[in-house]
Amino acid sequence: MAEAAEVLQRLDPAALMKTHKVQGFVESGLSILVRVVEHFRPHTGQITYIVKSRKNVDVGFNRGKDLNAKG
């Protein structure tokens, strides 16, 4: 997470607004970044499921959090 935050801090706002043609669509750098993150979200879930089921472990994403708390 720290490395990802560091990379994001170095991104030039002007470069994020520049458009690029990707798979036939014209997208801004920011839009591409959002789509990439969105794309990897289900893969992260798939990897987590596989690890949990094959290793029989709790990956601890919610460790120490009260998931029933309101607000």
N, C-alpha and C positions, 0 to 999 in steps of 0.2 A: 504494500500500500504506500509506503514511504517513497519507493522508487517511482510509482505511478504519479504520486502527487508532485514529485520533483520534475518529472517530464511535463506535466500539465502546467506547472509554474513557468516553464521556459517557452511555452508556446506563444508565438507572436499573434496578438489579436487581429492584425491585418491579414496574416496568413490564414487564420481561421475563417475569415470572411471571403477569401479568394475562392472562386468556383473551379470545379474540376468535373470532367466527364467520367462517370463511373458506370459501367454496365449500361450505357446508353442514356443515362440520366445526368443532368447537370446539378451538382450538389455543392454546397459550401463546405469548407474544411470542417466547420463545426458540425454540420449535419452528418458528414461522414463519420466523425468521431462518435457522435451519438448512436449512429446505426451500428458501428462496430461493437460498442459496449452492449447495445441491445441484442446483437447477434450472439454474443458470448454468454449472455445470461442463462439461456436454457442449457447450454453445454456445461456450465458450472453445476447446474442442478443434476445433470446426467452423471457427471464425474462424482459428485457427492453421493448420489444414490448408489453407484457402483462400489465406491469405497466402503460406505456404511454396510452394504449387504455382503460384500465379500470378506471384509475384515471384521465385521460385527463390532464396529466402534461407533462411539458418539463423537462426531466431529467438533462439537462444542460451540457451534455458531451462536447459540443463545445461552450459553453457560453464564450463570450469575444474573440473568434477567428474569423478571417476573412477567411472563407473557400474558398473565391475566390482569395486570394492572390497568387501570383506566387512565386515559389522558396521556 
